[in-house]
């Protein structure tokens, strides 16, 4: 099992940096990258930037069977899935995560929170994650 972590600042461009970090880390073992990994990583990082407004740490733990991405921030307020109406342009991140991740969760910490996702690896997928 491999584990790598990196810290990011609460700036919008850091969601893209976090996505690149996770995708490159998981792709380093030459196995297929789960299809929704980049999107879900962006959602987790964006939530940290927009809602926590603190520096955040992204950790990715992976092996041949699954990928787990964890985002730890310094805001203790736990996220709650919203029910946005059709006109609302934000508030769908956790809904997307709950639909696309194989598993996900939130853990309150003494100094903030940890939001995580897990994706199972599909050995039949191609290198870019598309079957």
DSSP file (Angstrom, degrees, kcal/mol; ACC not computed):
  #  RESIDUE AA STRUCTURE BP1 BP2  ACC     N-H-->O    O-->H-N    N-H-->O    O-->H-N    TCO  KAPPA ALPHA  PHI   PSI    X-CA   Y-CA   Z-CA
    1    1 A X              0   0    0      0, 0.0     2,-0.3     0, 0.0    62,-0.2   0.000 360.0 360.0 360.0 137.3    0.0    0.0    0.0
    2    2 A X  E     -A   62   0A   0     60,-3.0    60,-2.4     2,-0.0     2,-0.4  -0.856 360.0-174.1-110.6 145.6    1.3    3.5   -0.9
    3    3 A X  E     +A   61   0A   0     -2,-0.3     2,-0.3    58,-0.2    58,-0.2  -0.987   7.8 167.7-140.9 129.5    0.5    6.7    0.9
    4    4 A X  E     -A   60   0A   0     56,-2.0    56,-2.7    -2,-0.4     2,-0.3  -0.979   9.8-168.6-137.3 151.7    1.5   10.3   -0.1
    5    5 A X  E     -A   59   0A   0     -2,-0.3     2,-0.3    54,-0.2    54,-0.2  -0.961   5.7-177.4-138.9 154.8    0.4   13.6    1.2
    6    6 A X  E     -A   58   0A   0     52,-2.1    52,-2.8    -2,-0.3     2,-0.3  -0.987  21.2-128.1-149.5 151.2    0.7   17.3    0.2
    7    7 A X  E     -A   57   0A   0     -2,-0.3     2,-0.3    50,-0.2    50,-0.2  -0.774  23.7-171.6-103.4 148.1   -0.5   20.6    1.7
    8    8 A X  E     -A   56   0A   0     48,-3.0    48,-2.3    -2,-0.3     2,-0.2  -0.941  20.6-120.3-136.5 155.1   -2.4   23.2   -0.1
    9    9 A X        -     0   0    0     -2,-0.3     2,-2.4    46,-0.2     5,-0.2  -0.590  38.6-100.6 -92.0 157.3   -3.5   26.8    0.5
   10   10 A X  S    S+     0   0    0     -2,-0.2     2,-0.4    43,-0.1    45,-0.1  -0.358  80.2 122.7 -78.8  64.2   -7.2   27.8    0.6
   11   11 A X  S >  S-     0   0    0     -2,-2.4     3,-2.1     1,-0.1     4,-0.4  -0.957  71.4-120.0-124.4 143.3   -7.1   29.3   -2.9
   12   12 A X  T >> S+     0   0    0     -2,-0.4     3,-1.4     1,-0.3     4,-0.5   0.827 111.0  59.5 -52.3 -37.3   -9.3   28.3   -5.9
   13   13 A X  H 3> S+     0   0    0      1,-0.3     4,-1.5     2,-0.2     3,-0.4   0.701  90.4  73.0 -66.6 -17.0   -6.3   27.2   -8.1
   14   14 A X  H <> S+     0   0    0     -3,-2.1     4,-2.7     1,-0.2    -1,-0.3   0.729  83.4  66.1 -72.8 -20.8   -5.3   24.7   -5.4
   15   15 A X  H <> S+     0   0    0     -3,-1.4     4,-2.2    -4,-0.4    -1,-0.2   0.918 104.5  45.6 -63.1 -41.3   -8.2   22.4   -6.3
   16   16 A X  H  X S+     0   0    0     -4,-0.5     4,-2.3    -3,-0.4    -2,-0.2   0.896 112.4  51.1 -66.7 -40.4   -6.6   21.9   -9.7
   17   17 A X  H  X S+     0   0    0     -4,-1.5     4,-2.5     2,-0.2    -2,-0.2   0.898 110.5  48.9 -63.9 -40.4   -3.2   21.4   -8.0
   18   18 A X  H  X S+     0   0    0     -4,-2.7     4,-2.6     2,-0.2     5,-0.2   0.911 110.2  51.3 -65.2 -42.5   -4.7   18.8   -5.6
   19   19 A X  H  X S+     0   0    0     -4,-2.2     4,-2.5     1,-0.2     5,-0.2   0.925 112.0  46.5 -60.1 -45.2   -6.3   17.0   -8.6
   20   20 A X  H  X S+     0   0    0     -4,-2.3     4,-2.7     2,-0.2     5,-0.3   0.917 111.2  52.6 -63.4 -44.4   -3.0   16.8  -10.4
   21   21 A X  H  X S+     0   0    0     -4,-2.5     4,-2.2     1,-0.2    -2,-0.2   0.938 113.6  42.3 -56.7 -50.1   -1.2   15.6   -7.2
   22   22 A X  H  X S+     0   0    0     -4,-2.6     4,-2.7     2,-0.2     5,-0.3   0.924 114.9  49.5 -66.2 -45.5   -3.6   12.8   -6.7
   23   23 A X  H  X S+     0   0    0     -4,-2.5     4,-2.3    -5,-0.2    -1,-0.2   0.909 113.7  45.8 -62.9 -42.6   -3.8   11.7  -10.3
   24   24 A X  H  X S+     0   0    0     -4,-2.7     4,-0.9    -5,-0.2    -1,-0.2   0.898 113.1  50.4 -67.4 -39.8    0.0   11.7  -10.7
   25   25 A X  H >< S+     0   0    0     -4,-2.2     3,-0.6    -5,-0.3     4,-0.3   0.945 115.0  41.9 -62.7 -48.0    0.4    9.8   -7.4
   26   26 A X  H >< S+     0   0    0     -4,-2.7     3,-1.1     1,-0.2     5,-0.5   0.876 113.4  53.4 -68.8 -37.3   -2.1    7.1   -8.3
   27   27 A X  H >< S+     0   0    0     -4,-2.3     3,-1.8    -5,-0.3    -1,-0.2   0.639  87.9  83.0 -71.9 -13.4   -0.9    6.9  -11.9
   28   28 A X  T << S+     0   0    0     -4,-0.9    -1,-0.2    -3,-0.6    -2,-0.2   0.726  85.2  56.9 -65.4 -20.9    2.7    6.3  -10.7
   29   29 A X  T <  S-     0   0    0     -3,-1.1    -1,-0.3    -4,-0.3    -2,-0.1   0.363 108.5-123.7 -93.7   7.2    2.1    2.6  -10.2
   30   30 A X  S <  S+     0   0    0     -3,-1.8     2,-0.2     1,-0.2    -3,-0.1   0.597  70.1 125.0  65.8  13.3    1.0    2.1  -13.8
   31   31 A X  S    S-     0   0    0     -5,-0.5    -1,-0.2     1,-0.1    -2,-0.1  -0.635  74.2 -78.1 -94.3 161.9   -2.4    0.7  -13.0
   32   32 A X        -     0   0    0     -2,-0.2     2,-0.5    93,-0.2    95,-0.2  -0.271  43.0-126.6 -58.9 142.7   -5.6    2.2  -14.3
   33   33 A X        -     0   0    0     94,-0.7    -1,-0.1    93,-0.4    93,-0.1  -0.787  34.2-102.4 -88.8 130.0   -6.8    5.4  -12.6
   34   34 A X    >   -     0   0    0     -2,-0.5     3,-1.7     1,-0.1     4,-0.4  -0.267  32.3-120.2 -55.1 138.3  -10.4    5.1  -11.3
   35   35 A X  T 3  S+     0   0    0     94,-0.3     3,-0.3     1,-0.3     4,-0.3   0.815 107.0  38.5 -51.4 -43.8  -12.7    7.0  -13.7
   36   36 A X  T 3> S+     0   0    0      1,-0.2     4,-2.7    64,-0.2     5,-0.3   0.392  84.8 103.8 -94.5   4.5  -14.1    9.5  -11.3
   37   37 A X  H <> S+     0   0    0     -3,-1.7     4,-2.4     1,-0.2     5,-0.2   0.916  81.3  46.1 -56.1 -50.4  -10.9   10.2   -9.3
   38   38 A X  H  > S+     0   0    0     -4,-0.4     4,-2.2    -3,-0.3    -1,-0.2   0.931 115.4  46.5 -60.4 -44.6  -10.1   13.6  -10.8
   39   39 A X  H  > S+     0   0    0     -4,-0.3     4,-2.1     1,-0.2    -2,-0.2   0.936 114.8  45.7 -62.2 -47.6  -13.6   14.9  -10.4
   40   40 A X  H  X S+     0   0    0     -4,-2.7     4,-2.4     1,-0.2    -1,-0.2   0.867 111.0  52.9 -68.5 -35.6  -14.1   13.7   -6.9
   41   41 A X  H  X S+     0   0    0     -4,-2.4     4,-2.6    -5,-0.3     5,-0.2   0.922 109.0  50.7 -62.3 -43.1  -10.7   15.0   -5.8
   42   42 A X  H  X S+     0   0    0     -4,-2.2     4,-2.9    -5,-0.2    -2,-0.2   0.903 109.7  50.5 -60.5 -41.4  -11.6   18.4   -7.3
   43   43 A X  H  X S+     0   0    0     -4,-2.1     4,-2.2     2,-0.2    -2,-0.2   0.929 111.8  46.8 -63.9 -44.9  -14.9   18.4   -5.3
   44   44 A X  H  X S+     0   0    0     -4,-2.4     4,-1.7     2,-0.2    -2,-0.2   0.941 116.4  43.8 -62.2 -47.0  -13.2   17.5   -2.0
   45   45 A X  H  X S+     0   0    0     -4,-2.6     4,-2.3     1,-0.2    -2,-0.2   0.904 112.4  52.5 -66.7 -41.3  -10.5   20.2   -2.5
   46   46 A X  H  X S+     0   0    0     -4,-2.9     4,-3.0    -5,-0.2     5,-0.3   0.896 107.1  53.0 -61.6 -40.1  -13.0   22.8   -3.7
   47   47 A X  H  X>S+     0   0    0     -4,-2.2     4,-2.5    -5,-0.2     5,-1.0   0.895 108.9  49.8 -62.2 -39.2  -15.1   22.2   -0.6
   48   48 A X  I  <>S+     0   0    0     -4,-1.7     5,-2.0     3,-0.2     6,-0.6   0.910 114.6  44.7 -64.4 -41.6  -12.0   22.8    1.6
   49   49 A X  I  <5S+     0   0    0     -4,-2.3    -2,-0.2     3,-0.2    -1,-0.2   0.948 122.0  35.6 -66.8 -49.5  -11.2   26.0   -0.2
   50   50 A X  I  <5S+     0   0    0     -4,-3.0    -2,-0.2    -5,-0.2    -3,-0.2   0.896 131.9  23.0 -76.1 -42.1  -14.8   27.4   -0.3
   51   51 A X  I  <5S+     0   0    0     -4,-2.5    -3,-0.2    -5,-0.3    -2,-0.1   0.879 128.0  37.1 -99.1 -42.4  -16.1   26.2    3.1
   52   52 A X  I   <S-     0   0    0     -5,-1.0    -3,-0.2    -4,-0.5    -4,-0.1   0.910  75.2-164.8 -77.7 -42.3  -13.2   25.6    5.4
   53   53 A X      < +     0   0    0     -5,-2.0     2,-0.3     1,-0.2    -4,-0.2   0.843  51.9 108.2  57.7  35.9  -11.1   28.5    4.2
   54   54 A X  S    S-     0   0    0     -6,-0.6    -1,-0.2   -45,-0.1    -2,-0.1  -0.907  83.9 -83.1-130.1 160.6   -8.0   27.0    5.9
   55   55 A X        -     0   0    0     -2,-0.3    19,-0.6   -46,-0.1     2,-0.3  -0.332  54.7-157.7 -55.3 151.0   -4.9   25.3    4.5
   56   56 A X  E     -AB   8  73A   0    -48,-2.3   -48,-3.0    17,-0.2     2,-0.5  -0.963  14.5-137.8-138.6 154.9   -5.7   21.7    3.8
   57   57 A X  E     -AB   7  72A   0     15,-2.6    15,-2.7    -2,-0.3     2,-0.5  -0.936  11.9-158.1-113.3 131.6   -3.8   18.4    3.4
   58   58 A X  E     -AB   6  71A   0    -52,-2.8   -52,-2.1    -2,-0.5     2,-0.4  -0.944  11.9-175.7-108.7 126.3   -4.6   15.9    0.7
   59   59 A X  E     -AB   5  70A   0     11,-2.6    11,-3.0    -2,-0.5     2,-0.5  -0.956   7.7-163.3-119.1 141.2   -3.5   12.3    1.3
   60   60 A X  E     -AB   4  69A   0    -56,-2.7   -56,-2.0    -2,-0.4     2,-0.5  -0.993   4.8-174.4-126.6 127.6   -3.9    9.5   -1.2
   61   61 A X  E     +AB   3  68A   0      7,-2.8     7,-3.0    -2,-0.5     2,-0.3  -0.982  19.8 162.1-120.6 125.0   -3.6    5.9   -0.1
   62   62 A X  E     +AB   2  67A   0    -60,-2.4   -60,-3.0    -2,-0.5     2,-0.2  -0.986  18.0 164.0-149.2 154.7   -3.7    3.3   -2.8
   63   63 A X        -     0   0    0      3,-2.1   -34,-0.1    -2,-0.3    58,-0.0  -0.746  62.4 -67.4-146.2-164.4   -3.0   -0.3   -3.7
   64   64 A X  S    S+     0   0    0     -2,-0.2     3,-0.1     1,-0.2    59,-0.0   0.728 128.8  39.1 -66.8 -21.1   -3.9   -2.6   -6.5
   65   65 A X  S    S+     0   0    0      1,-0.2    56,-3.0    55,-0.1     2,-0.3   0.751 118.6   7.6-104.7 -28.0   -7.6   -2.7   -5.4
   66   66 A X  E     - C   0 120A   0     54,-0.3    -3,-2.1     2,-0.0     2,-0.4  -0.980  49.6-140.1-154.4 163.2   -8.6    0.7   -4.3
   67   67 A X  E     -BC  62 119A   0     52,-2.7    52,-2.8    -2,-0.3     2,-0.4  -0.996  15.9-168.0-126.3 131.9   -7.8    4.4   -4.0
   68   68 A X  E     -BC  61 118A   0     -7,-3.0    -7,-2.8    -2,-0.4     2,-0.5  -0.987   1.5-167.4-120.7 129.1   -8.6    6.5   -0.9
   69   69 A X  E     -BC  60 117A   0     48,-1.9    48,-2.2    -2,-0.4     2,-0.4  -0.970   5.7-170.2-116.1 129.8   -8.4   10.3   -1.0
   70   70 A X  E     -BC  59 116A   0    -11,-3.0   -11,-2.6    -2,-0.5     2,-0.5  -0.962   7.9-165.2-120.2 136.0   -8.5   12.2    2.3
   71   71 A X  E     -BC  58 115A   0     44,-2.8    44,-2.5    -2,-0.4     2,-0.5  -0.979   8.4-170.7-122.0 118.6   -8.8   15.9    2.7
   72   72 A X  E     +BC  57 114A   0    -15,-2.7   -15,-2.6    -2,-0.5     2,-0.3  -0.925  10.9 171.2-110.4 127.4   -8.1   17.3    6.1
   73   73 A X  E     -BC  56 113A   0     40,-1.9    40,-1.6    -2,-0.5   -17,-0.2  -0.788  41.3-114.0-129.4 175.9   -8.8   21.0    6.9
   74   74 A X  S    S+     0   0    0    -19,-0.6     2,-0.6    -2,-0.3   -18,-0.1   0.269  82.6  97.9 -96.4  11.1   -8.8   23.2   10.0
   75   75 A X        -     0   0    0     38,-0.1    -2,-0.2     1,-0.1    36,-0.1  -0.890  57.1-158.7-102.2 120.1  -12.5   24.0   10.1
   76   76 A X        +     0   0    0     -2,-0.6     2,-0.4    36,-0.1    -1,-0.1   0.608  58.6 111.0 -74.6  -9.7  -14.4   21.7   12.6
   77   77 A X        -     0   0    0    -26,-0.1     2,-0.2   -25,-0.1    -2,-0.1  -0.513  67.1-135.5 -69.8 121.4  -17.8   22.3   10.9
   78   78 A X        -     0   0    0     -2,-0.4     2,-0.1     1,-0.1    -2,-0.1  -0.524  21.4-110.4 -77.7 141.5  -18.9   19.0    9.3
   79   79 A X        -     0   0    0     -2,-0.2     2,-0.4     1,-0.0    -1,-0.1  -0.396  26.8-159.7 -72.2 148.5  -20.3   19.2    5.8
   80   80 A X        -     0   0    0     -2,-0.1    14,-0.1     0, 0.0     2,-0.0  -0.997  26.4-112.1-127.9 125.6  -24.0   18.5    5.2
   81   81 A X        -     0   0    0     -2,-0.4     2,-0.1    13,-0.1    11,-0.1  -0.339  36.5-143.0 -58.0 133.2  -25.3   17.5    1.8
   82   82 A X        -     0   0    0      9,-0.5     2,-0.3    -2,-0.0    -1,-0.1  -0.463  10.4-140.1 -92.0 166.8  -27.5   20.2    0.4
   83   83 A X        -     0   0    0     -2,-0.1     9,-0.1    12,-0.0     8,-0.1  -0.654  31.1-172.2-123.8  73.3  -30.6   19.9   -1.7
   84   84 A X        -     0   0    0      7,-0.4     2,-0.1    -2,-0.3     7,-0.1  -0.320  19.6-122.9 -69.5 148.6  -30.1   22.8   -4.2
   85   85 A X    >   -     0   0    0      1,-0.1     3,-1.2    -2,-0.0    -1,-0.1  -0.302  36.1 -92.0 -81.3 176.1  -32.9   23.7   -6.5
   86   86 A X  T 3  S+     0   0    0      1,-0.3    -1,-0.1    -2,-0.1    -2,-0.1   0.747 124.3  53.4 -62.1 -26.7  -32.5   23.7  -10.3
   87   87 A X  T 3  S+     0   0    0      2,-0.0    -1,-0.3     0, 0.0     2,-0.2   0.663  84.9  99.8 -84.0 -18.0  -31.4   27.4  -10.3
   88   88 A X    <   -     0   0    0     -3,-1.2    -4,-0.0     1,-0.1     0, 0.0  -0.512  54.3-163.8 -75.3 134.2  -28.6   27.1   -7.7
   89   89 A X  S    S+     0   0    0     -2,-0.2     2,-0.2     2,-0.0     3,-0.1   0.555  70.1  39.6 -96.6  -8.5  -25.2   26.9   -9.3
   90   90 A X  S    S+     0   0    0      1,-0.1    -2,-0.0     2,-0.0    -6,-0.0  -0.742  77.2  69.6-127.2 177.9  -23.4   25.6   -6.2
   91   91 A X        +     0   0    0     -2,-0.2    -9,-0.5    -8,-0.1    -7,-0.4   0.622  68.2 102.8  91.7  13.9  -24.0   23.1   -3.4
   92   92 A X     >  +     0   0    0     -3,-0.1     4,-2.6     1,-0.1     5,-0.2   0.424  46.3 100.0-106.9   0.5  -23.9   19.8   -5.3
   93   93 A X  H  > S+     0   0    0      1,-0.2     4,-2.5     2,-0.2     5,-0.1   0.913  86.3  41.8 -56.6 -51.0  -20.4   18.6   -4.3
   94   94 A X  H  > S+     0   0    0      1,-0.2     4,-2.7     2,-0.2    -1,-0.2   0.826 112.7  55.5 -69.8 -29.1  -21.4   16.1   -1.7
   95   95 A X  H  > S+     0   0    0      2,-0.2     4,-1.6     1,-0.2    -1,-0.2   0.918 110.0  46.2 -65.4 -42.3  -24.3   14.9   -3.9
   96   96 A X  H  X S+     0   0    0     -4,-2.6     4,-2.3     2,-0.2     5,-0.3   0.932 113.4  49.5 -63.2 -45.6  -21.8   14.2   -6.6
   97   97 A X  H  X S+     0   0    0     -4,-2.5     4,-2.5     1,-0.2    -2,-0.2   0.926 110.2  49.7 -60.0 -46.0  -19.5   12.5   -4.2
   98   98 A X  H  < S+     0   0    0     -4,-2.7    -1,-0.2     1,-0.2    -2,-0.2   0.814 114.8  45.3 -66.4 -28.5  -22.2   10.3   -2.7
   99   99 A X  H  < S+     0   0    0     -4,-1.6    -1,-0.2    -5,-0.2    -2,-0.2   0.852 123.3  30.8 -79.7 -35.7  -23.3    9.2   -6.2
  100  100 A X  H  < S+     0   0    0     -4,-2.3    -2,-0.2    -5,-0.1    -3,-0.2   0.756  98.7  83.5-102.0 -27.1  -19.9    8.5   -7.7
  101  101 A X     <  -     0   0    0     -4,-2.5    18,-0.2    -5,-0.3     3,-0.1  -0.501  69.2-139.7 -77.5 147.0  -17.7    7.3   -4.9
  102  102 A X  S    S-     0   0    0     16,-1.6     2,-0.3     1,-0.3    17,-0.2   0.870  89.7  -3.3 -70.1 -35.7  -17.8    3.7   -3.8
  103  103 A X  E    S+D  118   0A   0     15,-1.6    15,-2.7    -6,-0.0    -1,-0.3  -0.981  71.5 170.1-150.5 151.0  -17.6    4.8   -0.2
  104  104 A X  E     +D  117   0A   0     -2,-0.3     2,-0.3    13,-0.2    13,-0.2  -0.983   3.3 162.4-156.9 162.5  -17.2    8.2    1.5
  105  105 A X  E     -D  116   0A   0     11,-2.0    11,-2.5    -2,-0.3     2,-0.4  -0.984  27.2-123.9-169.4 176.4  -17.3    9.7    4.9
  106  106 A X  E     -D  115   0A   0     -2,-0.3     2,-0.4     9,-0.2     9,-0.2  -0.994  16.5-167.0-135.7 138.4  -16.5   12.5    7.3
  107  107 A X  E     -D  114   0A   0      7,-2.7     7,-2.4    -2,-0.4     2,-0.3  -0.992  18.0-135.4-129.1 126.2  -14.7   12.4   10.6
  108  108 A X  E     -D  113   0A   0     -2,-0.4     2,-0.3     5,-0.2     5,-0.2  -0.600  26.0-166.6 -75.5 139.4  -14.6   15.3   13.1
  109  109 A X  E >   -D  112   0A   0      3,-2.7     3,-1.4    -2,-0.3    -2,-0.0  -0.844  35.1-109.5-123.0 160.0  -11.1   15.9   14.5
  110  110 A X  T 3  S+     0   0    0     -2,-0.3   -34,-0.1     1,-0.3     3,-0.1   0.801 121.2  32.2 -58.9 -26.8   -9.9   18.0   17.5
  111  111 A X  T 3  S-     0   0    0    -36,-0.1     2,-0.4   -38,-0.1    -1,-0.3   0.017 135.6 -50.9-120.8  28.3   -8.4   20.5   15.0
  112  112 A X  E <  S- D   0 109A   0     -3,-1.4    -3,-2.7   -36,-0.1     2,-0.3  -0.991  73.8 -65.2 146.6-135.6  -10.8   20.3   12.1
  113  113 A X  E     -CD  73 108A   0    -40,-1.6   -40,-1.9    -2,-0.4     2,-0.4  -0.970  22.1-137.9-152.6 165.2  -12.2   17.5   10.0
  114  114 A X  E     -CD  72 107A   0     -7,-2.4    -7,-2.7    -2,-0.3     2,-0.5  -0.996  15.0-170.8-129.2 123.6  -11.3   14.8    7.5
  115  115 A X  E     -CD  71 106A   0    -44,-2.5   -44,-2.8    -2,-0.4     2,-0.3  -0.964  16.8-179.6-114.0 132.1  -13.5   14.1    4.5
  116  116 A X  E     -CD  70 105A   0    -11,-2.5   -11,-2.0    -2,-0.5     2,-0.3  -0.922  18.2-166.1-135.3 156.1  -12.6   11.0    2.5
  117  117 A X  E     -CD  69 104A   0    -48,-2.2   -48,-1.9    -2,-0.3     2,-0.4  -0.951   7.5-156.0-132.3 155.2  -13.6    9.0   -0.5
  118  118 A X  E     -CD  68 103A   0    -15,-2.7   -16,-1.6    -2,-0.3   -15,-1.6  -1.000   7.5-172.8-131.9 136.2  -12.8    5.5   -1.7
  119  119 A X  E     -C   67   0A   0    -52,-2.8   -52,-2.7    -2,-0.4     2,-0.3  -0.994  20.6-132.4-126.5 132.9  -12.9    4.2   -5.2
  120  120 A X  E     -C   66   0A   0     -2,-0.4     2,-0.4   -54,-0.2   -54,-0.3  -0.600  26.9-118.9 -79.4 143.3  -12.4    0.6   -6.3
  121  121 A X        -     0   0    0    -56,-3.0     2,-0.7    -2,-0.3   -88,-0.1  -0.681  17.2-148.2 -84.9 136.4  -10.0    0.0   -9.1
  122  122 A X    >   -     0   0    0     -2,-0.4     3,-1.9     1,-0.1   -90,-0.1  -0.911   1.7-159.7-104.7 109.1  -11.4   -1.6  -12.2
  123  123 A X  T 3  S+     0   0    0     -2,-0.7    -1,-0.1     1,-0.3   -91,-0.1   0.699  89.8  62.2 -63.6 -18.5   -8.7   -3.7  -13.8
  124  124 A X  T 3  S+     0   0    0     -3,-0.0    -1,-0.3   -92,-0.0    -3,-0.0   0.613  83.5 102.4 -82.7 -10.9  -10.6   -3.6  -17.1
  125  125 A X  S <  S-     0   0    0     -3,-1.9     6,-0.2     1,-0.1   -93,-0.2  -0.282  74.0-117.3 -70.8 157.5  -10.3    0.2  -17.4
  126  126 A X    >   -     0   0    0      4,-1.1     3,-2.0   -93,-0.1   -93,-0.4  -0.302  38.9 -87.6 -85.0 176.9   -7.8    1.8  -19.7
  127  127 A X  T 3  S+     0   0    0      1,-0.3   -94,-0.7   -95,-0.2    -1,-0.1   0.806 128.2  50.6 -58.2 -33.4   -4.9    4.0  -18.5
  128  128 A X  T 3  S-     0   0    0      2,-0.2    -1,-0.3   -96,-0.1     3,-0.1   0.376 120.2-106.4 -89.6   6.1   -7.0    7.1  -18.6
  129  129 A X  S <  S+     0   0    0     -3,-2.0     2,-0.5     1,-0.3   -94,-0.3   0.447  81.3 122.8  90.6  -0.3   -9.8    5.5  -16.6
  130  130 A X              0   0    0      1,-0.1    -4,-1.1   -96,-0.1    -1,-0.3  -0.845 360.0 360.0-100.7 128.0  -12.3    5.1  -19.4
  131  131 A X              0   0    0     -2,-0.5    -1,-0.1    -6,-0.2    -2,-0.0   0.476 360.0 360.0 -76.8 360.0  -13.6    1.6  -20.0
